[in-house]
Amino acid sequence: MKRFIARLLFLSIISTLPLNAARAQRQSTETLIRNATVLTITHGTLENTDVLLRNGKIAGVGKNLNASANARIIDATGKFVMPGIIDCHSHSMLDTINESTLAVTSMVRTQDVLNPTDVDLYRELAGGVTTLNLLHGSANPIGGLNTVVKIKYGRPASEFLFPGAMPGIKFALGENVKRSSQPNIPGVTRRYPNTRMGVEEVIRDAFTRARDYKRTWDEYRAAAGKDKNLIPPRRDLQLEPLVEILEGKRYVHAHCYIASEILMLINLADEFGFKVKTFQHVLEGYKVAKEIAAHGAGASIFADSWGYKIEAYDAIPYNAAILTRAGVVVSMNSDSDERARRLNIEAAKAMHWGDMTEEQALKMITLNPAIQLGIQDRVGSIEVGKDADVAIWNGHPFSVYSRVDTTFVDGVVYFDRQEDLARRPELAKERATLEQAEPNKPAAPGQLSPQGRRRRPSHESGDEI
Amino acid sequence: MPKVRSRLPVAVLALLLVALSLNLNTNAQRSAIDTYAITNARLVTVSGPVIERGTVVIRNGLIVVAGVNVSAPPDARVIDGTGLTVYPGLIDSYTNLGLPEPSPTPSPGGGLAALLPLPSSSPRGGPNSTQPPGLQPELMAEDAIQTSGNEIEAWRSIGITTALTSPRTGVWMGQSALIDLSGETPQQMIVRSPVAMHVGFTPLRGIYPGSLLGVFSTLRQMMLDAQRYRDSMAIYERNPRGTRRPDTDRSLAALIPVVDGRMPVVMLVNTEREITRALDLASEFKLRLIIAGGREADRVAERLAKQNVPVLLSLNLPKRTTPAMAEVDPEPMRVLRERVEAQQTAGKLLKAGVRFSFQSGSLTDTADLMANARRVIENGLPAADAVRAFTIWPAQILGVESQLGSIEPGKIANLTVTRGDLFARDTRIAHVFIDGRPVDLKPPTGGPSRNLLSGAWSVNVNLGSRDTSITLNLRQEGDRLTGSISGPLGAGEISNASVTSAGEVRFTVSVNVEGQTSEATFAGTLANNEIRGSVTIVGSSPGTFTATRSGQPN
């Protein structure tokens, strides 16, 4: 236990040290990881196996692979290689998460507010995570548009975007949407809706408007050829994404808790002829697992969080196992910058609670979230031709004592424990210099003696580099 | 004869008046003289090489001639410029000068206050607008400009003759004007209006857009709406008979020059990612973008140069404002680096070929402006380029290079005359000419912007029946005010403290009156080294107070 705590402390201390752009450039375009235990996800666990990463792709998986002369060779004897973890519910790197003034905010885009310097990204890389589904918050029945990213920490935000990922949107049901936790302010009207009935009505109204909007545009396009003097309909950024949902071009990721509201959304989706791609959190999913499976939706859940609000009282830790057995594609997400660093342990819990197999558990943080985001042809397993998004672990990722040595995204190292440790003295020196600079001198008279100053490592307290 | 005699004194009086007006000091605003010659001065023309000893002649508000072999015209008022340097009038390329102060609102604290919509009286809204305040691009700085004010005086006293002034708040903030900082009417001050549309990314309170997410969507939707409004109107005007008349919309109409790329858009952004987002939005709608703020613009320099996007670079350089304290964690490296690197941005922009000009960036202490320009020069910007960033570069960026920015014949006679180099530590501003006229200079130590409130004050509080004496210690840094009280009313830190450029002081503090602890609000005005005003204590009848200086800050 002591070792475990020490380990956790250590993990909480490592924080920053991104590779800067220049260092990322210096990375070899070819890396051969030798003699590892490879958790392929789709083809079982391969002992004493090499993995070749070339030009951003997995170029080979097998014994005694050859690499070109300038390849970087990593001896991974005794180590584990697994695909980069995919977090299907994240709010990292968002400068703002909720546009809460309206009940329908499908016009807002998380892509507009990305912060590629968010230090949480580096910490997630240190936990073996390489892909995030960045979702709008849960303040509205219909929230903003999502962004799927690869964690290319140190690179511009535009390079984070996951090419070809299906566009998505956040929906939300229940307490957050009803604004249950918001105080009543005298003289201020509460935002509609205040009940689950109202939530349903808001979504039905929005899709009714979207259907009309689509018809208006269809009619205009048909008539515009004949009549040059027709004034075009107004482009409505709120309704355009909803039309995309109706046309099957955008995935719905719906935050939900209780069984009745899950059934409500399934019925509503059937009524308008669209599909819910994932139910997020879905704590009572086990009660309606068959219905979720029949709709074809996935479930993205927590391992064992419950009781933190009224609608979370009926949660059980067997949710993952029951949903999986019903045929639902299940992923484990973080919804938290902190939990995101240890999704491996969250997945492992499913083996403990619900007797899931190691492969089933691993899939919940790799291939399954990839399927839920429409990127399963690119990531989620170690197969030739897939993106070189992999992490080298110093032990089995389901052990609490294991940690990540190196994380690759598109074949480029974005986290390396040894480099991180090696850079710390350099950073301490830089800090000392910076603190002496004129603009950093304390404002008021009364310098402190060095002993009076509480010192912490140079790389802590929210640093980002 | 009697007639003659009676006329004579009048004539004498008239002559006397003329003579008097000639002899009045050169600072007289309404002087009959309109021709001046500054002789034997060092002329930093900016458009050409520095003239070490020359004469500049101005007449009727314009520069007539500047050079070595120039003699003063006989009707000119001659100023001996020996030991003086003449610069083109300095331009501050982003201010709110001349615009009314926003009505005082509770400081944007957290909690419930942040959720409440703002009272409808502020910010200012346009009449019959289709949009709420904060989303009204039709607002014009021109319509709100006032000719006087302490800020205008303070700015021209450090040699700023011209300023871009923009409405203060909003997402679509409105349209800016370029003004000369002297004139009897707002109309006289305006050099060019509108200059640009201004966009801030601060969400509105209580209504959509209430977050940065919504701000971007709102900007997008309104620009799409403006494009459609333009097209609909064009279709309607071609064929009014038989076409349903579109509703008129002043907000959308104001955006048409923006989406057509005719009017530049100034976006207030500082960090690398904010600037990148502004560039992306401008590319999406083919806007003529100008960056204002630009603290980390050097990190996006390549793209700024390629897209020919200029930067109105803020000289409000970040610096640590907290004292050293044992119990506080060291500051993050990011913050430490940011403060050091902000000083180097201008030098790096120059090397990268990005056009930029200087602006005060809501600095409240005018002394900081030149001090920070000095820091920028020490960190890699050649001094001659720093002069350009205050003169010809802003003139070019703001589209007035044929009127302002250099000492050339035919340009507006805005001149800043210094004793010593513009950026030297002990330089004095000797004369400032605006539109050909000398203007009054306020001594640099005047006004509360010089942190005049700092110090110990002995305060006499009169609460109706009785007087109480307490001690007040204040510390002012620009518009930041902190401090504490001690005495019979108890001891404690003041909070919610503010000070305006007009010397209006406000703060609240917990006091102990007759065994009851209550909140006291002090509101007063600093004048003649005294603060006088009223004090309101919850549960007591209102009183008055007078504070006199009792010592320096401890």
Chai-1 contact restraints between the chains, C-beta under 6 A:
chainA,res_idxA,chainB,res_idxB,connection_type,confidence,min_distance_angstrom,max_distance_angstrom,comment,restraint_id
A,D95,B,L212,contact,1.0,0.0,6.0,A-B,restraint_1
A,T96,B,S211,contact,1.0,0.0,6.0,A-B,restraint_2
A,T96,B,L212,contact,1.0,0.0,6.0,A-B,restraint_3
A,T96,B,L213,contact,1.0,0.0,6.0,A-B,restraint_4
A,E99,B,S211,contact,1.0,0.0,6.0,A-B,restraint_5
A,E99,B,L213,contact,1.0,0.0,6.0,A-B,restraint_6
A,E99,B,G214,contact,1.0,0.0,6.0,A-B,restraint_7
A,T101,B,I207,contact,1.0,0.0,6.0,A-B,restraint_8
A,T101,B,Y208,contact,1.0,0.0,6.0,A-B,restraint_9
A,T101,B,G210,contact,1.0,0.0,6.0,A-B,restraint_10
A,L102,B,Y208,contact,1.0,0.0,6.0,A-B,restraint_11
A,M107,B,S217,contact,1.0,0.0,6.0,A-B,restraint_12
A,V108,B,L213,contact,1.0,0.0,6.0,A-B,restraint_13
A,V108,B,G214,contact,1.0,0.0,6.0,A-B,restraint_14
A,V108,B,S217,contact,1.0,0.0,6.0,A-B,restraint_15
A,D112,B,F216,contact,1.0,0.0,6.0,A-B,restraint_16
A,V113,B,L212,contact,1.0,0.0,6.0,A-B,restraint_17
A,V113,B,L213,contact,1.0,0.0,6.0,A-B,restraint_18
A,N115,B,R273,contact,1.0,0.0,6.0,A-B,restraint_19
A,G144,B,L213,contact,1.0,0.0,6.0,A-B,restraint_20
A,N229,B,I235,contact,1.0,0.0,6.0,A-B,restraint_21
A,N229,B,N239,contact,1.0,0.0,6.0,A-B,restraint_22
A,I231,B,S232,contact,1.0,0.0,6.0,A-B,restraint_23
A,I231,B,I235,contact,1.0,0.0,6.0,A-B,restraint_24
A,R234,B,R228,contact,1.0,0.0,6.0,A-B,restraint_25
A,R235,B,L224,contact,1.0,0.0,6.0,A-B,restraint_26
A,L237,B,S217,contact,1.0,0.0,6.0,A-B,restraint_27
A,L237,B,Q221,contact,1.0,0.0,6.0,A-B,restraint_28
A,R431,B,M333,contact,1.0,0.0,6.0,A-B,restraint_29
A,L434,B,L336,contact,1.0,0.0,6.0,A-B,restraint_30
A,A437,B,V340,contact,1.0,0.0,6.0,A-B,restraint_31
A,P439,B,K319,contact,1.0,0.0,6.0,A-B,restraint_32
A,P439,B,R339,contact,1.0,0.0,6.0,A-B,restraint_33
A,N440,B,R320,contact,1.0,0.0,6.0,A-B,restraint_34
A,N440,B,L336,contact,1.0,0.0,6.0,A-B,restraint_35
A,N440,B,R339,contact,1.0,0.0,6.0,A-B,restraint_36
A,P442,B,P323,contact,1.0,0.0,6.0,A-B,restraint_37
A,P442,B,A324,contact,1.0,0.0,6.0,A-B,restraint_38
A,A443,B,R320,contact,1.0,0.0,6.0,A-B,restraint_39
A,A443,B,T321,contact,1.0,0.0,6.0,A-B,restraint_40
A,A443,B,T322,contact,1.0,0.0,6.0,A-B,restraint_41
A,A443,B,P323,contact,1.0,0.0,6.0,A-B,restraint_42
A,A444,B,P323,contact,1.0,0.0,6.0,A-B,restraint_43
A,Q447,B,A324,contact,1.0,0.0,6.0,A-B,restraint_44
A,L448,B,A324,contact,1.0,0.0,6.0,A-B,restraint_45
A,L448,B,A326,contact,1.0,0.0,6.0,A-B,restraint_46
A,G452,B,A326,contact,1.0,0.0,6.0,A-B,restraint_47
A,S461,B,D329,contact,1.0,0.0,6.0,A-B,restraint_48
A,S461,B,P332,contact,1.0,0.0,6.0,A-B,restraint_49
A,G462,B,P332,contact,1.0,0.0,6.0,A-B,restraint_50
A,D463,B,P332,contact,1.0,0.0,6.0,A-B,restraint_51
A,D463,B,M333,contact,1.0,0.0,6.0,A-B,restraint_52
A,E464,B,R334,contact,1.0,0.0,6.0,A-B,restraint_53
